[in-house]
Amino acid sequence: MEFKSLKFPKEFIFGASTAAYQIEGGAYEDGKGLSIWDTFCKQPGRILNGDTGDEACDFYHRYKDDIKIMKEMGLDSFRFSISWPRVFPEGTGKVNQKGLDFYNSLVDELRAASIEPYLTLNHWDMPQSLQDQGGWLNKDTAKHFADYSRFMCENLSDRVKFWTTHNEPHCVASAGHVAGIFAPGHKDIKEGLQVTHNLNLAHGLAVQAMRQSGSAGNKYGIVLAVFPYYPATASIHDHRAAQRWDGYFSRCFLDPIFKGSYPEDMVEYFGDKFPEVTEQELSVISEPIDMLGINCYFRRIIENDPKNAFIGGREFKPRDAAYTQMDWPIYPECLFEVLSMLDKDYDIPELYIIENGAAFHDEVSPDGKVHDARRTRYLHAHIEQAKRAVEQGINLKGYFVWSFLDNFEWALGYSRRFGIVYVDYPTQKRIVKDSGKWYSELLRYNQSLRD
């Protein structure tokens, strides 16, 4: 297979991403506490087909075998998240040693396989005990998060060099506290905005804590979902709606981190719903970071919609576009456009694509294989755009496919498959899909150029 058009610099990292609640299982084992997703999934009607993450991909028991697959595929790195309640069942206080032992062993196994660990501290599964005290609405949670981050860094930073605080915090705020479709299932605009600020504050406090306690040379950052936003028409109303979507979902996180302030247009738009913010808090939030992880899957076309009380707009779906099973339009240029925007508008030391991938309807063929040509085409086209960004001088350091395994897809349960490795959930059998084999060949090609 020809890969010359996908030749990357020698130091460029290729990996795959996952998240704790989506793959680990072991939800009630070895002293782990409840997370808000353990609770949310038990509420009738919340999750498609009544699915839960109780077992998920059973990664908690099968991680050594899965790491063997990663090594066989040639992954440079593996991005995973920590289940906060597995280590601190109450969110703070007493440590669950068996939970800490699991992550120590996971990191050791990755290191033994020459796979670089990339660690995220919060991929949405907050301890239920902290939710009972107000969750992300309570600023004390930000302090608890910093303490938890410091503890993990003290225990793992001798072997983990790349640390990110939150994954897509806008989902916690908007899907979890405004739309109500994610845990904890609240629907309150003002609440969602306060959660946005508290998540930002928690990020800053955590970076400060880890920088004080971590090993020299470690890198600290955050993972944000950033999309290119376009107005559906040339009308000023659609233009403003697209700007609002970009303002809330992207700039309300990027600006305080990199510019030390919230976007003026967002503060004005939300008015008295916007939380009170102090200069001291903004100073904490804008603690310098070493890296920014980007999750980007598609572009978003926005048309004005006054009926949307939250943000005054809705997504427009072009009829002539191709779509994934998530109903996301396939637009590979989204990666280049987002990376170019970030490079132009913000002073970011290093950029990483932490999530990019596609869900399609996958089946095991009679030959025992999974022939997912559409996913292979998707990955090829998007990685070409990453290469384009590198050629333009953008400081992009790595690409991680979402996801390594098929897994629990939040409110959609097990109905969507993103993995480059197929999981037969009843038996937990793994099958590397054709897309995974293609990705492995791409990695091997680029690794061959490093010698």
N, C-alpha and C positions, 0 to 999 in steps of 0.2 A: 504494500500500500504506500502511496506517495505522500510524504509529510513535509516536503521541503518548504511549502507555503506556511507551515506551522512551526518553523524553527524559531525557538526562543533563546534569549541570553542564557548562559550557563547557570547563572544564579537563580533563574526563575523557578518557582516552586509549583508543582502540580499536586493536588490533593483531592480529598472528598470530605464532605461534611455530614454531620448528623446532629441530633439533639437528644438529651437524656430521656425525657418522657416519651419520645417517639420510638425509641429502640430498646431501652433497657429492660422493661418489665421488672419483675421482682418488686412489685409495688408495695408489698406488705412483708418483706423479708428482712431478716438480720437487723432489726431495730430501726428501719427507715420510718420517718414520720410521714404523715399525710401531706400531699401538696394540693394546691387549689384545683389542679386538674384531676386528681384522684376524686375529689369531692364533686367537681363539675360533671364529670362523666357519669356519675351515679344519679344525676338528676334527669328524670324522664324527658325525652324529647330534645335534649341538648345535642347529642351526637348521633349522626346518621347510623341507622341500624342498631343503636344501643351499644356501639363499640366502646371499648375502654383501652387504656394503656397498661392494664394489669400485667399482661404478658408481653405485649408488643412483639419485638423480634428476639426476646429472651437474650439480649446482648449481655445482661448481667451475669449469665452463666456461660455464654458461648463466645465471650470476647476473645479468648485466645485463638479459637478456630477462625474467627472473623479476621483477626490480625494476620493470620497465615494467608488468608485470601488477599488482604491488602498487600502483603509482601510479594505474593505471586504476581499481582497486578502491577507491581512496581511503584506504588504510591510513594511520593516524597513525604507526604504529610497527611495527618488525619485531624480534622477539626471535630471536637466533641464538646459537650457541655456537662457541667457538674449538676447533679440533682441536689440542690441546697438542703432539702429535708432528709436526704440520705446521710448527710454528714452532721447536720444540726436538726434533729427531729422536731425541735420546737422553734427553729429559726435562729436561736441564740442559746447561750448557756452550755449545757453538757454536750460533748462531742460523742457521736456514735462511732466508735473505733472501727467496727466492721465496715461501715460506709467509707471511712477514710482509707481503710486497707484496700478496698476495691479499687479506688482511684490510684493509689500508690502502685498496685499491681498492674493496672491498665497502662499507666505511664511507663513502668519498667518493661512491659511486654512490647510496647511501641518502640522504645529505645533499643531493645534487643533486636528488633526487626529493622533497625535503621530508618524508622518512620518518625518524623518530627511531630510532636504533639502541639496542636493549637487549641487552646482552652478557652471556653466561654463560661462565665460564672452564672449568668441568668438567661436561660432560654425558656422563660415564662412560668416555670413550675415552682412558684413561691410556696414556702411552708404555710399550710392551712392555719397553724397556730398564730402566725403573724397577720394573716388575713382577718382572723377573729379580733385582732386589735386595731383594725383599720386598714391593713395592707399598705398598698402604695399611697393611700390617702394620708397616712400617718408619717410625718417626717422622721419619726424615730426609726422607721423601717430603713431609711437611707443610712442611718448610723449602724444599724444591725448588718446591713449589706456590706458596709465598709469593714466591719469586724470580721465577717465571714470571708470576705475577699482577702484580708490580711492573713487570716489563718490558713487558707488554702495556699497562698503564696509562700508563707513560711514553710509549709510542708512539701510543696512540689516545685518551687522555683529553681531548685538545683538541677532539675531535669526538664522543666517546662520553661521555655524562653518567650513564648508568645501568649499574651494574656489579653482577653477582651472582657469587658464588663457585661453589657447587655447585648442581646440579639434582638434587632427590630423592636425597640421599645415602643414605637408608635402602635404596634399591635396590642401591647398590653394596655395602652391608654385608650385607643379608639375602638378596637374590637372587643376589649374586655370591659371598658367602662362607659362607652358611648353607644355602640351598636348592640352590645350584650351578647354577641355570638361566641365569644371566647370567655374563659374563666377570668374573673369571678361572675360574669354575666350581668353587669350593671348597665343602666341606661341613663346617663346624666352628663350633659355637655360640660357643665362647670366642673364636675368631678373628674372627667377625662382630662381637662386642661390642668387641673392640679396634679394629677398623676403624671402627666407629661413633665411638669417641672420637678416633681419629686424624684422621678427616674433620672433626670439629668443631674440632679443634686447627688443622688446615690452614685452615679457614675464618677463624678468628680471626687467625691470622698473616697471611693474605692481606689481610684488611680493614685491619690495621695498616699493612702494606706499601703498599697502594694509597693509603691516606689520607695517607701521608707523601710520596708521589710524584705523586699525581694533581692535576688542575686544580681550582681553587677552584669550589665549587658542585656537584661531582660527588656522586652518591649511591651508597652501597655496601650490599649486602645479600646475601641467599641465597634460593633457591627450594626450598620444602619441600612435599611431598605431605601434605595434612592432610584427613582424612575425619571425618565424624561416626560414632561407634561406638555401637552399640546392642546390649544383650543380647537373645538370641533369645527368652528367656522371663523370667519374674519371679524365677527361681531365683537364689540367691546365687552359685552356681557359674558360671552364664552371665554374671551381672553382673561377677564378678571377671575372667572371661576377657575380656570386652569392655574392662575397665579395663586389663588387661595389654596388649592389642593397641594401645590408645591410648597406653599408657605407652611401649612400645618404638618403635612406628612414628612417633609424633608427639612426645611429651613428652621423649624422650631427645635430641631435637634442639632443641625449643623451650625447654625449661627451662635448659639450660646457656647458651644464647645470651641469653635475656632475664632469667633469674633467677640465673645464676652457679652452678648446682648441678644435679646429676642427680636425677631423681625418686627419692625414698627407697624407694617401693614397688618400683621396678625394681632398685635396688641390692640390696635384700633378696631379691627373687625370684630373681635370677641368682646371688647368693651369690659364691662364689670364682671364678665364671666372669667376673664383672664386672672390668674392668681397674682397675689402680691409677691414681688420678687425684690430681694435686697441686693445691694452691690457686693456684699460679702458672699452671698450665695453664687452670684455670677462669677466671682473670682474663683470660687471652688470648682464650679462647672467647667470653667475655661482652663483648668490645670492642663498644661501641655501634654499631648499624647504623642506616641511614636509611630502609630499606624492607624489606619482607618480601613475596616472591612466593609465591603459593599455587597448587598444582596440585590440583584437586579435580574428580572425575568422577561420584562416586556415594557412597552411604552404605554402611557395612559393618555387617552384622548378625552377631554372633558367638555361637557356642554353645561350651560347655566341651568339651574333648576331651583327656583325660589322655594319649592316645597321641601327641599332638603334643609331642615332647620339647623343642622350642624355646620355645614360648609358651603351650602348654596350651589351645589353642582352635582353632576352624576357622570359616570363613564359612558362614553359613546363607543359602540362596537361596530367597526366598519364591516360591511357585508362581504367585501372582496378580500378580507384577510384570512389567513389560515390560523386555526386555533388549537391549543392543546386541550387535553381533557378537563383542565381547570377553567376553560373558557377564557384563557389568556391569549391575546393575539401574538403570533410569532413575528418578532421584529428584531433580528440580530443586531442591527445598528444601535439598539438601546444601550448596549455596553459601551460602545465608543462614545456616544453622545453624553452619557452620564459621566464617564471618566474625564472627558474633555471639559465639561462644566465644572467638575470638582477641581480640576487642575487650574482652571482659570479663576474661579471665584474664592478659593480657600488655600491657605498655606498648609498643605498636608505633607508630612515627611515621607510616608510610604502608603501606597494603596494596595489592597488585596481584594480580588473578587472572591468572597467567601461562600456565596450561594448563587448558582446559576444552573438551571436544568429544566426538565419538562416531564409532565405526567401524561402518559398515554395508556391506552388499554392494552395490557400485556397478557399474553397467554403462553403456556408451555406447549410447544409444538410436538407432534408425534415423535420427532427425533430427540426429544428431551431437552431441546434448547429454546431460548427466548430470542426471537428474531424481531428486534425493535428498530427497524431501519429509520423510522421518523425521529427517534431520539438521537440516533447517531448523526443524522443530518442537522438536527438542532444544535448539538454540541459542536459539531464541526463549524457551522456558520458563526456561532457565538465566539468560539475560541479564535476564529479569524479576526473578529472585531477586537478581541483582546490584543492580538498580535499587532493590529493596526495602531492601537493606542501606544504600545511600546515603541513602535517605529516612529511615532510622532513625538517621542521624548517624554511621554507621561511616565511617572515613576511607579509603574505597576509591577509588583513583585511576585504575584502568584495568582493562581486560578484554582478554585475548589468547586467540584461539581456537587450539586444537590440532586440526589443524595447517594451515599454509599449503598445503603440498603433500602428496599421498599419499607415503608413504616407507617405508623399511626399518623394520619394527616389531620390532626386536630378535630374540628367539628365534622369533617368528612369521613372520620374513622379510617377504615381500611379500603375505602372505595377508590382511592387514587394511588397510583404507583409512580414514584419519582426515581427509584433506585437504578443504579447500573448493575446491581446484583439483585436478582429476583428472590423473594422470600415466599415459600409456600407455608402460610401461617399454620395450618393444622399440624404439619410435620416439622416446621422450622427448617426445612431443607433450603439451602442456598444454591442458586444457579447464576453464574456470571452471564449477563445478557450480552448480546452482540455489541451493544453500545459500550459495555464494560471492556470487552475484548478490544474494541477499537481504541478506547481511551488508554488502555494498557499499552497498545502498540505505539500510540502517540508519545506516551511517557518514555517508553524504551528508546524510541528514536532520539528524543531530546537528551536523555541520559547518556546515550552513546556519544554525543557531541561534547560531553563534559570532560572526557578523558584526554 
